[in-house]
Amino acid sequence: MPRYSRVFRRFLISYIVILIIPSIAGYMSYRTSISVTQSVSIENSVTQLQKSKEILERRMAEVEGFTRQLAINQDLNILMSEKSSDEKANVFGIWKMMRNVLTFGQTNDFLQHFFIYLSNYNVILTPGSAYFRPEHYYESYHYNDLSLEEWKESILGKTHRSEIMPLSPFKNKNTQTSAITYMQSLPLDSFNGSSPAIVVVIIDKKTISSLLSGITDRYGGWAHISDAQGHTIALQGIAEEDVGKLSSDTRFDREKVSQFYEEDLVITIRSGTNDWVYRAGIPRHVLLENANKIKYITWTVTGIAILIGLLVGLLLSYRNSVPINRLLSVMKEQFGNEGSAGRNEYDFLQGNISEMITNNTRLEAELHRQRPLIRDAFLKRLIAGEFQSREEIIAAASQANAGLTSKAGYAAILQINGYSGMDSVDILNELNAARLILKQALLDWGSYIPMTDSGSDKIVILFATKEADMASDFGREEIGNVLNNLSQLVFNEYRISITAAVGDRFTSEAEVSHSFEQAKQALEYAVHMSKKGISWYSETLLESATYYYPLDIELRLISTVRAGEIEEAKRIVQSIITQNIDQRELSIEMKHQLIGELKGTILKLLDQKAFMESDLFESVKNRTIDIQATETIESIQAEINEIMVVLCGIITSKKNDSHTRTVEQIKQYIRENYSDSELTLYRVAEQVERPEKYISQLFKEVTGINLSDHLEKIRMDQAEQLLRKNEYTVDDIASLVGYNSSHSFRRAFKRVTGISPSSYRQSAQE
C-alpha cells in the first residue's frame, strides 16, 4: 500500500458520496417524470390545439376586419351609390377600386382569393381583374354542387351578414380543391333583399389545414374542425366517414375535453366566438413512446454518468492527492519528521505552513525597513537622469514610495564646508554624522522633503512646489527661507557650515536631472568665487568656451518628438537656448556649432521610417538644411519649433489614421455579426488583435460613444426595420438582432426609443 493511499481514499470516498446524492435525486425525478409524462402530453396537445384555434379565429377576424374596411372605403361607396347605366359605366372608378384591393392579399393568406360584386353594374372585382359579366367569373371559379343560376341566387342575390358556407368542392380554374366561403353584404346595415355590394372571400382548405399541421406533423395524429351545425370546416389526417363514425358513437362524450377513444387520445375544444368545434386525435402509442424514450434515455444517461463519475472520481482523487503527498515529502525533507508521529497529513501541513507564513511576515517587515534604501536608490537614479520616460519615473516613484507630491520644483545641493580633500575614517564618520543632522533638521521642518547623499559631504534635496506654474521664481522665497534658517540652525547648534546651490525650476519629473546639473554648476561657481549663502543658478553667469547640449537632452528631445508631444519638445528647445544664450557667454563659433548640433538632431529624426515615408520629408529636410547660423537666435528657434510642429503632426496623423482604420474594422465586424448573441468585447478585441481595454478606450476617443452603446444602436436600428415590415413576432426579432431573451430586448428597446416594440410597430402601421 503506497504511503499516500490514506489521502487518496479520503478523496475517493468524498467524490463517491457527492456522486450518490445527485443519483438518488435523479432517480426520484425520473419516477416523477414518468408519472406525469402522460398528463404533460395531454396538456401540450390541448395547448397546441388551442393555439391553432386562436390563429384561425384571428385570421377569420382579420377577414371580417377586411370587409369592414371595405365598408368605409370612399371609392367603393361612390360606386355602390351610383345608378347603373348600360351606355356608360364608371370605368375609372372601377379600375381605381380594383387597384385598391390589390394589396390586401399580401398581408393575410386567407385573402388570396376574394371578389366584390357590385349589383348596380353587375360587375365582379378581384385583385387585378374586373369581370363585367358574372358568367365570365363563374367559368373559372365555381362550386361543383352549385349551378350558375343557383350560385347567382344563393351568393349574389341574397343579403349576407358574416355568413360562412361550410367546406364544399370548388374548382379554381383547372384545379379541383375544396374551400369554405365567407360572405358579407355592403353596406353593413343591409338586412333584407339584395344589397348594393357583396364581399365574398374563398378560403382554400389547404390554407386552413396548414394551421393544423403542427398537431398532425408532431404527433402523427389527425385534426378536424366543424361549425355549430356539424358541417366540416377543415380536416386533416382523417376521412369524413371516420369523423361521422366518431360523432355517432355513443361511447364518445362530445363535451369532454380529453378522453381515450379506441387507440387515440381525442381532445375537443369549442370556440366561444363562433361555436366551432376543434377536435384532434393523438395515437396512444405516441404518448407511451415518449415515456419509454424518457425511461431508456434516463437509465442510459444515469449509467454512463455513474461510470464516468467513478472514473473522474478516481482521476481527481489521484490528481489531488499527488501534489499533497509531494508537498508532504518536501515538507518532511525541509523540516524533518519531528512532530509528524500521531498526526494526520493535514495537521502536519498546517503546522509547517503556519511557520512559513510567520517567516514571510518577518520578511515583509524587513523589506519595509529597507524601503529607505530603495527610496534613496530611486532618487539617485532620478537626479542622474537614468530614466527614459516620465511614465517610468512615476512607476518607479510609486514603487519606492518616494513622496514626489508635485511634478514641479527645484533641485538643490547642500555642501558641508571645511572637509575638502579629507578622507580619513574619523573625517568620514564626522561627515556622516553631519549629514544625519542636516537631514533630521529638514525632516523636523515640517512636511517630507525627498533627499539623498551625493558623495561624503553633499546632500541633494528636491523642493516640490504647490503647482506647475511656469513662473521661474515661484517658491524661491520659501526655499530661500528654509535654507537660510537651516544654515543658521546647524551652525549655531553644531558649528556646521554649509554652502547651498539651487538649479532652475523643473516643470516635469524628467527635468529633475537637468535642474540637478545646474545646481552642481552653481555650487562650483559658489566654491570658486568663495560665495556665502545661497547660489541660484539663474543668477550665475557662466563663462564657458563650449556650448551646453548633453547627449541625454538630445535623446529626450528625439523621443519627445517621436511621441508627438510638441509642447514638451518646445520646452526642451527653450531650455537649451536659455542655457547657452542667456546663461553662458559663447563665442560666435560655439553658437554656430550649437545651431549645427540642433540641425543634426532634426536630421537624425528625419532618418526615422515614420518621417521618411511622409510626403513632407523632402520639404522638412530642405527647411532644416536652409537654417543659417548667422540668423538671429529668435528666428532660428521659431523655425526649429515650426519644423517640430510638422514632425509631431506627421506622428499624430499616423496615429489617427491607424486608430480610424481600427475603428472602421470594429464597426464592420459589428455590422456583420450584430445578430450573434455571443458577440462580446472579447470577441471584437480578438478580431482586431488588440487588448479589450485598448479598443474600448480607442472607440470612445474616436467616435465619442461607448462600443457597447454602438452595438446596441446597430441592433435597435435593425429591430426598427423588422418591426416596420411586420413579418416577424417580437420574440423572433429579439433573436434576429442578437438577444437571448425577448425580455432583455424589450427593456433595451424601450430604453433606447422610449416606447415598447409593440407600440412602435403599431405607430409605424398607423
LUMVO-316302 format. One record per residue (C-alpha): residue in one letter; x, y, z. Coordinates in steps of 0.5 Angstrom, whole numbers. Example, Ala and Ser with C-alpha at 12.3 -4.5 7.8 and 13.67 -1.06 7.14 Angstrom:
<pts>
[a [25 -9 16]] [s [27 -2 14]] 
</pts>
This chain:
<pts>
[m [0 0 0]] [p [3 7 -2]] [r [4 12 3]] [y [-1 17 0]] [s [-6 11 0]] [r [-10 14 6]] [v [-10 21 3]] [f [-13 18 -4]] [r [-18 14 0]] [r [-21 20 3]] [f [-21 24 -3]] [l [-25 18 -7]] [i [-30 17 -1]] [s [-32 24 -2]] [y [-33 24 -9]] [i [-37 18 -9]] [v [-41 21 -3]] [i [-42 27 -8]] [l [-44 23 -14]] [i [-49 19 -10]] [i [-53 25 -7]] [p [-55 27 -14]] [s [-56 20 -17]] [i [-61 19 -11]] [a [-65 26 -13]] [g [-64 24 -21]] [y [-68 17 -19]] [m [-73 21 -16]] [s [-74 26 -21]] [y [-74 20 -26]] [r [-80 17 -23]] [t [-84 23 -22]] [s [-83 25 -30]] [i [-85 18 -32]] [s [-92 19 -28]] [v [-93 26 -31]] [t [-91 25 -38]] [q [-98 23 -40]] [s [-101 29 -37]] [v [-96 33 -40]] [s [-97 31 -46]] [i [-104 32 -46]] [e [-103 39 -43]] [n [-98 40 -49]] [s [-103 37 -54]] [v [-109 42 -51]] [t [-104 48 -52]] [q [-102 46 -59]] [l [-110 46 -61]] [q [-112 52 -57]] [k [-106 56 -61]] [s [-109 53 -68]] [k [-116 55 -66]] [e [-113 62 -64]] [i [-109 63 -70]] [l [-115 61 -74]] [e [-120 66 -70]] [r [-115 71 -71]] [r [-115 70 -79]] [m [-122 70 -79]] [a [-123 76 -75]] [e [-118 80 -80]] [v [-122 77 -86]] [e [-128 81 -82]] [g [-124 87 -81]] [f [-122 87 -88]] [t [-130 87 -90]] [r [-131 93 -85]] [q [-125 97 -88]] [l [-128 96 -95]] [a [-135 98 -92]] [i [-132 105 -90]] [n [-128 106 -97]] [q [-130 112 -100]] [d [-129 110 -107]] [l [-133 103 -106]] [n [-138 107 -103]] [i [-139 112 -109]] [l [-139 106 -114]] [m [-145 103 -110]] [s [-149 109 -109]] [e [-148 111 -117]] [k [-154 109 -121]] [s [-153 104 -127]] [s [-153 106 -134]] [d [-152 101 -140]] [e [-149 106 -144]] [k [-143 109 -139]] [a [-140 106 -133]] [n [-135 109 -128]] [v [-129 105 -131]] [f [-124 110 -128]] [g [-128 109 -121]] [i [-128 101 -122]] [w [-121 101 -124]] [k [-119 105 -118]] [m [-122 100 -114]] [m [-119 94 -117]] [r [-112 97 -116]] [n [-114 99 -108]] [v [-116 92 -107]] [l [-110 89 -110]] [t [-105 90 -104]] [f [-110 86 -99]] [g [-108 79 -100]] [q [-101 81 -99]] [t [-102 81 -91]] [n [-106 75 -90]] [d [-106 69 -94]] [f [-114 68 -92]] [l [-115 74 -97]] [q [-111 71 -103]] [h [-118 69 -107]] [f [-124 74 -106]] [f [-128 79 -110]] [i [-133 84 -109]] [y [-140 84 -113]] [l [-143 91 -115]] [s [-150 90 -116]] [n [-151 96 -120]] [y [-146 95 -125]] [n [-147 87 -125]] [v [-139 87 -124]] [i [-134 83 -120]] [l [-128 86 -118]] [t [-122 82 -116]] [p [-115 84 -114]] [g [-112 86 -121]] [s [-118 84 -125]] [a [-126 86 -127]] [y [-131 82 -129]] [f [-137 86 -133]] [r [-141 79 -133]] [p [-141 75 -127]] [e [-142 69 -132]] [h [-134 70 -134]] [y [-132 69 -127]] [y [-136 63 -126]] [e [-133 60 -132]] [s [-126 60 -128]] [y [-128 60 -121]] [h [-135 56 -118]] [y [-137 51 -113]] [n [-138 44 -116]] [d [-145 43 -113]] [l [-148 50 -115]] [s [-150 52 -122]] [l [-149 59 -125]] [e [-157 60 -123]] [e [-156 57 -116]] [w [-149 61 -115]] [k [-153 68 -117]] [e [-159 67 -113]] [s [-155 64 -106]] [i [-149 68 -107]] [l [-150 74 -111]] [g [-157 75 -110]] [k [-158 75 -102]] [t [-156 79 -96]] [h [-151 76 -92]] [r [-148 78 -85]] [s [-142 75 -84]] [e [-144 68 -86]] [i [-139 62 -87]] [m [-141 57 -92]] [p [-138 50 -90]] [l [-133 46 -94]] [s [-135 45 -101]] [p [-132 42 -107]] [f [-129 48 -111]] [k [-126 49 -118]] [n [-120 54 -118]] [k [-119 55 -126]] [n [-116 48 -128]] [t [-115 46 -120]] [q [-120 42 -116]] [t [-120 43 -109]] [s [-125 45 -103]] [a [-126 51 -100]] [i [-130 55 -94]] [t [-133 62 -96]] [y [-134 68 -92]] [m [-140 73 -95]] [q [-141 80 -92]] [s [-146 85 -95]] [l [-145 92 -96]] [p [-147 97 -93]] [l [-146 93 -86]] [d [-153 95 -85]] [s [-156 91 -91]] [f [-161 86 -88]] [n [-167 84 -93]] [g [-167 83 -100]] [s [-161 85 -105]] [s [-155 89 -103]] [p [-151 94 -107]] [a [-145 90 -106]] [i [-143 83 -103]] [v [-136 81 -101]] [v [-134 74 -102]] [v [-128 71 -99]] [i [-126 64 -101]] [i [-121 60 -97]] [d [-118 54 -99]] [k [-118 48 -95]] [k [-110 47 -95]] [t [-109 54 -92]] [i [-114 52 -86]] [s [-110 45 -86]] [s [-103 49 -85]] [l [-105 51 -79]] [l [-107 44 -76]] [s [-100 42 -79]] [g [-97 43 -72]] [i [-101 37 -69]] [t [-101 32 -75]] [d [-94 33 -76]] [r [-91 33 -69]] [y [-96 27 -66]] [g [-98 24 -73]] [g [-105 24 -71]] [w [-111 28 -74]] [a [-115 34 -73]] [h [-122 36 -75]] [i [-126 43 -75]] [s [-133 43 -75]] [d [-138 49 -75]] [a [-144 49 -70]] [q [-149 45 -74]] [g [-143 40 -75]] [h [-141 42 -82]] [t [-134 41 -84]] [i [-130 47 -84]] [a [-123 43 -84]] [l [-120 36 -83]] [q [-113 33 -84]] [g [-110 26 -83]] [i [-118 23 -82]] [a [-123 22 -87]] [e [-130 25 -87]] [e [-133 18 -86]] [d [-129 17 -80]] [v [-131 23 -77]] [g [-138 21 -78]] [k [-137 15 -74]] [l [-134 18 -68]] [s [-139 23 -67]] [s [-145 18 -68]] [d [-141 13 -63]] [t [-145 13 -56]] [r [-139 12 -52]] [f [-135 18 -54]] [d [-137 24 -50]] [r [-137 30 -54]] [e [-137 35 -49]] [k [-131 32 -45]] [v [-124 36 -47]] [s [-120 30 -47]] [q [-121 22 -47]] [f [-119 16 -50]] [y [-123 13 -56]] [e [-120 6 -58]] [e [-113 8 -60]] [d [-113 15 -60]] [l [-113 21 -54]] [v [-118 25 -57]] [i [-118 33 -55]] [t [-124 37 -56]] [i [-125 45 -56]] [r [-131 49 -57]] [s [-130 56 -59]] [g [-133 62 -55]] [t [-133 66 -61]] [n [-137 62 -67]] [d [-139 56 -63]] [w [-134 52 -68]] [v [-131 45 -65]] [y [-124 44 -66]] [r [-122 36 -65]] [a [-115 33 -65]] [g [-113 26 -64]] [i [-106 23 -62]] [p [-105 16 -62]] [r [-104 13 -55]] [h [-97 9 -57]] [v [-94 16 -58]] [l [-95 18 -51]] [l [-92 11 -49]] [e [-87 12 -54]] [n [-85 19 -50]] [a [-85 16 -44]] [n [-81 10 -46]] [k [-76 15 -49]] [i [-75 18 -42]] [k [-74 11 -39]] [y [-69 9 -44]] [i [-65 16 -44]] [t [-65 16 -36]] [w [-62 10 -35]] [t [-57 10 -40]] [v [-55 17 -38]] [t [-55 15 -31]] [g [-51 9 -32]] [i [-46 13 -36]] [a [-46 19 -32]] [i [-44 14 -26]] [l [-39 10 -29]] [i [-36 17 -32]] [g [-37 20 -25]] [l [-33 14 -22]] [l [-27 15 -27]] [v [-27 22 -26]] [g [-27 21 -18]] [l [-21 16 -19]] [l [-17 21 -23]] [l [-19 27 -19]] [s [-17 23 -12]] [y [-10 21 -15]] [r [-9 28 -18]] [n [-11 32 -12]] [s [-7 27 -7]] [v [-1 27 -11]] [p [1 34 -10]] [i [-1 34 -3]] [n [4 28 -2]] [r [9 31 -6]] [l [8 37 -1]] [l [9 33 5]] [s [15 30 2]] [v [18 37 1]] [m [16 39 8]] [k [19 33 11]] [e [25 34 7]] [q [26 41 9]] [f [23 41 17]] [g [24 33 18]] [n [19 28 21]] [e [19 31 28]] [g [12 32 31]] [s [9 28 25]] [a [8 22 29]] [g [1 21 31]] [r [-1 27 27]] [n [-5 26 20]] [e [-2 30 14]] [y [-7 36 14]] [d [-4 38 21]] [f [3 37 19]] [l [2 41 13]] [q [-2 46 18]] [g [4 47 23]] [n [9 48 18]] [i [5 53 13]] [s [4 57 19]] [e [11 57 21]] [m [12 59 13]] [i [7 65 14]] [t [10 67 20]] [n [17 68 17]] [n [14 71 11]] [t [11 77 15]] [r [18 78 18]] [l [21 78 11]] [e [16 83 9]] [a [17 87 16]] [e [25 87 14]] [l [23 90 7]] [h [19 95 10]] [r [25 97 14]] [q [30 97 8]] [r [25 102 4]] [p [29 108 5]] [l [35 105 2]] [i [30 103 -4]] [r [28 111 -4]] [d [35 113 -4]] [a [37 109 -10]] [f [31 112 -14]] [l [33 119 -12]] [k [40 118 -14]] [r [37 115 -21]] [l [33 121 -22]] [i [38 126 -21]] [a [43 122 -25]] [g [38 122 -31]] [e [38 115 -32]] [f [30 114 -33]] [q [28 114 -40]] [s [21 117 -40]] [r [16 120 -35]] [e [12 114 -34]] [e [18 110 -32]] [i [19 115 -27]] [i [12 115 -24]] [a [12 108 -24]] [a [19 108 -20]] [a [17 113 -15]] [s [10 109 -13]] [q [14 103 -12]] [a [19 107 -8]] [n [14 111 -4]] [a [19 117 -6]] [g [14 122 -4]] [l [14 126 -10]] [t [8 131 -9]] [s [9 135 -15]] [k [12 135 -22]] [a [15 142 -21]] [g [20 144 -16]] [y [28 146 -15]] [a [34 141 -14]] [a [39 144 -9]] [i [45 142 -6]] [l [48 143 1]] [q [56 142 2]] [i [59 141 8]] [n [65 146 9]] [g [72 145 11]] [y [73 138 9]] [s [75 138 2]] [g [81 133 1]] [m [80 130 8]] [d [78 122 7]] [s [81 119 14]] [v [76 114 18]] [d [75 120 23]] [i [73 125 18]] [l [68 120 14]] [n [65 119 21]] [e [64 126 23]] [l [61 128 16]] [n [56 122 16]] [a [54 125 23]] [a [54 132 20]] [r [49 129 14]] [l [45 126 19]] [i [44 132 23]] [l [42 136 17]] [k [37 131 14]] [q [34 131 21]] [a [33 138 21]] [l [30 138 15]] [l [25 133 17]] [d [24 137 23]] [w [22 143 19]] [g [15 140 17]] [s [13 136 11]] [y [17 131 8]] [i [23 133 3]] [p [26 128 -2]] [m [33 128 0]] [t [39 124 -2]] [d [47 124 -1]] [s [52 126 -6]] [g [59 124 -4]] [s [61 124 3]] [d [60 132 4]] [k [54 133 0]] [i [46 133 0]] [v [42 133 -6]] [i [35 136 -4]] [l [28 136 -8]] [f [24 142 -6]] [a [17 141 -9]] [t [13 147 -11]] [k [5 147 -10]] [e [3 148 -17]] [a [6 147 -24]] [d [7 154 -26]] [m [11 157 -31]] [a [14 163 -27]] [s [21 162 -26]] [d [21 165 -19]] [f [15 161 -16]] [g [17 158 -9]] [r [24 161 -9]] [e [23 166 -3]] [e [20 160 1]] [i [26 155 -1]] [g [31 161 1]] [n [28 162 8]] [v [28 154 9]] [l [36 154 7]] [n [38 160 11]] [n [34 158 17]] [l [38 151 16]] [s [44 154 15]] [q [44 159 22]] [l [41 153 26]] [v [46 148 24]] [f [52 153 25]] [n [49 156 32]] [e [48 149 35]] [y [53 144 32]] [r [58 149 29]] [i [57 146 22]] [s [58 151 16]] [i [54 149 9]] [t [54 152 2]] [a [47 152 -2]] [a [46 152 -9]] [v [40 151 -13]] [g [38 150 -20]] [d [33 153 -24]] [r [26 151 -23]] [f [24 144 -27]] [t [17 143 -29]] [s [17 136 -30]] [e [20 130 -27]] [a [24 129 -33]] [e [28 135 -32]] [v [30 134 -25]] [s [37 131 -27]] [h [38 138 -31]] [s [36 142 -25]] [f [41 138 -21]] [e [46 139 -26]] [q [45 147 -26]] [a [45 146 -18]] [k [52 143 -19]] [q [55 148 -24]] [a [52 154 -19]] [l [56 150 -13]] [e [62 150 -17]] [y [61 157 -18]] [a [60 159 -11]] [v [66 155 -9]] [h [70 158 -14]] [m [68 165 -12]] [s [68 164 -4]] [k [61 166 -4]] [k [57 165 2]] [g [50 164 3]] [i [45 161 -3]] [s [47 161 -10]] [w [42 161 -15]] [y [44 158 -22]] [s [39 163 -25]] [e [44 169 -22]] [t [50 166 -24]] [l [53 168 -31]] [l [58 162 -33]] [e [64 164 -38]] [s [65 158 -42]] [a [69 156 -48]] [t [64 151 -50]] [y [56 150 -51]] [y [52 146 -47]] [y [48 141 -50]] [p [49 134 -47]] [l [47 127 -50]] [d [41 126 -45]] [i [38 132 -47]] [e [39 131 -54]] [l [36 124 -53]] [r [30 126 -49]] [l [28 131 -55]] [i [28 126 -60]] [s [24 121 -56]] [t [19 127 -55]] [v [18 129 -62]] [r [17 122 -64]] [a [12 121 -59]] [g [8 127 -62]] [e [9 132 -55]] [i [10 138 -59]] [e [9 143 -52]] [e [15 138 -49]] [a [19 139 -55]] [k [19 146 -55]] [r [20 147 -47]] [i [27 143 -48]] [v [29 147 -54]] [q [27 153 -50]] [s [31 150 -44]] [i [37 149 -49]] [i [37 156 -52]] [t [37 159 -45]] [q [42 155 -42]] [n [47 157 -48]] [i [45 164 -50]] [d [42 167 -43]] [q [47 164 -38]] [r [53 163 -42]] [e [58 167 -46]] [l [59 163 -52]] [s [64 166 -58]] [i [61 166 -65]] [e [64 160 -67]] [m [61 156 -61]] [k [54 159 -63]] [h [55 156 -70]] [q [57 150 -67]] [l [51 149 -63]] [i [46 151 -68]] [g [49 146 -72]] [e [48 141 -67]] [l [41 142 -67]] [k [40 142 -74]] [g [44 135 -73]] [t [38 133 -68]] [i [33 134 -73]] [l [36 131 -79]] [k [37 125 -74]] [l [30 125 -73]] [l [28 125 -81]] [d [32 118 -81]] [q [27 115 -78]] [k [22 111 -82]] [a [16 114 -80]] [f [18 121 -83]] [m [22 118 -89]] [e [15 115 -91]] [s [12 122 -91]] [d [10 127 -97]] [l [13 132 -93]] [f [20 129 -92]] [e [24 133 -97]] [s [21 140 -95]] [v [22 139 -88]] [k [29 137 -90]] [n [31 143 -94]] [r [28 147 -89]] [t [33 144 -84]] [i [39 145 -88]] [d [37 152 -90]] [i [37 154 -83]] [q [43 159 -83]] [a [47 160 -76]] [t [48 168 -78]] [e [41 169 -77]] [t [38 171 -70]] [i [37 166 -65]] [e [30 168 -64]] [s [28 167 -72]] [i [32 160 -71]] [q [29 158 -65]] [a [22 160 -68]] [e [24 156 -75]] [i [26 150 -71]] [n [19 150 -67]] [e [16 150 -73]] [i [19 144 -76]] [m [18 140 -70]] [v [10 142 -70]] [v [11 139 -77]] [l [14 133 -75]] [c [9 132 -69]] [g [4 133 -74]] [i [6 127 -78]] [i [6 123 -72]] [t [-1 125 -70]] [s [-3 124 -77]] [k [0 117 -77]] [k [-3 115 -70]] [n [-10 118 -72]] [d [-10 114 -79]] [s [-8 108 -75]] [h [-14 109 -70]] [t [-19 111 -75]] [r [-18 104 -79]] [t [-18 100 -73]] [v [-25 103 -71]] [e [-28 102 -78]] [q [-25 95 -78]] [i [-29 94 -71]] [k [-35 98 -74]] [q [-35 93 -80]] [y [-35 87 -76]] [i [-40 89 -71]] [r [-45 90 -77]] [e [-43 83 -80]] [n [-44 80 -73]] [y [-49 84 -69]] [s [-54 78 -69]] [d [-50 74 -65]] [s [-52 74 -58]] [e [-45 72 -56]] [l [-42 78 -59]] [t [-37 81 -53]] [l [-32 86 -53]] [y [-27 80 -52]] [r [-29 77 -59]] [v [-28 84 -62]] [a [-22 85 -59]] [e [-20 78 -62]] [q [-22 80 -69]] [v [-18 87 -69]] [e [-12 83 -65]] [r [-12 89 -60]] [p [-13 89 -52]] [e [-20 89 -50]] [k [-19 96 -45]] [y [-15 99 -51]] [i [-20 98 -56]] [s [-26 100 -51]] [q [-22 107 -50]] [l [-20 108 -57]] [f [-27 107 -60]] [k [-29 112 -54]] [e [-24 117 -56]] [v [-25 117 -64]] [t [-33 116 -64]] [g [-35 120 -58]] [i [-39 114 -56]] [n [-38 107 -52]] [l [-37 101 -56]] [s [-43 97 -52]] [d [-47 103 -54]] [h [-46 103 -61]] [l [-47 95 -61]] [e [-54 97 -58]] [k [-56 102 -63]] [i [-54 98 -69]] [r [-59 92 -66]] [m [-64 97 -65]] [d [-64 100 -72]] [q [-64 93 -75]] [a [-70 92 -70]] [e [-74 98 -72]] [q [-73 96 -79]] [l [-76 89 -78]] [l [-82 92 -74]] [r [-84 96 -79]] [k [-84 90 -84]] [n [-89 87 -79]] [e [-86 80 -82]] [y [-84 77 -75]] [t [-86 77 -68]] [v [-82 81 -63]] [d [-79 75 -60]] [d [-77 73 -67]] [i [-74 80 -68]] [a [-70 79 -61]] [s [-67 73 -63]] [l [-65 76 -70]] [v [-62 82 -67]] [g [-58 78 -62]] [y [-61 78 -56]] [n [-62 71 -52]] [s [-69 73 -49]] [s [-75 78 -51]] [h [-75 81 -44]] [s [-68 84 -45]] [f [-69 86 -52]] [r [-76 90 -50]] [r [-72 93 -44]] [a [-67 95 -48]] [f [-71 98 -54]] [k [-75 102 -49]] [r [-69 105 -46]] [v [-67 107 -53]] [t [-73 109 -56]] [g [-77 111 -51]] [i [-83 106 -53]] [s [-84 99 -53]] [p [-83 95 -59]] [s [-91 93 -60]] [s [-92 101 -59]] [y [-87 102 -64]] [r [-90 97 -69]] [q [-97 100 -68]] [s [-95 107 -69]] [a [-91 105 -75]] [q [-97 102 -78]] [e [-101 108 -77]] 
</pts>
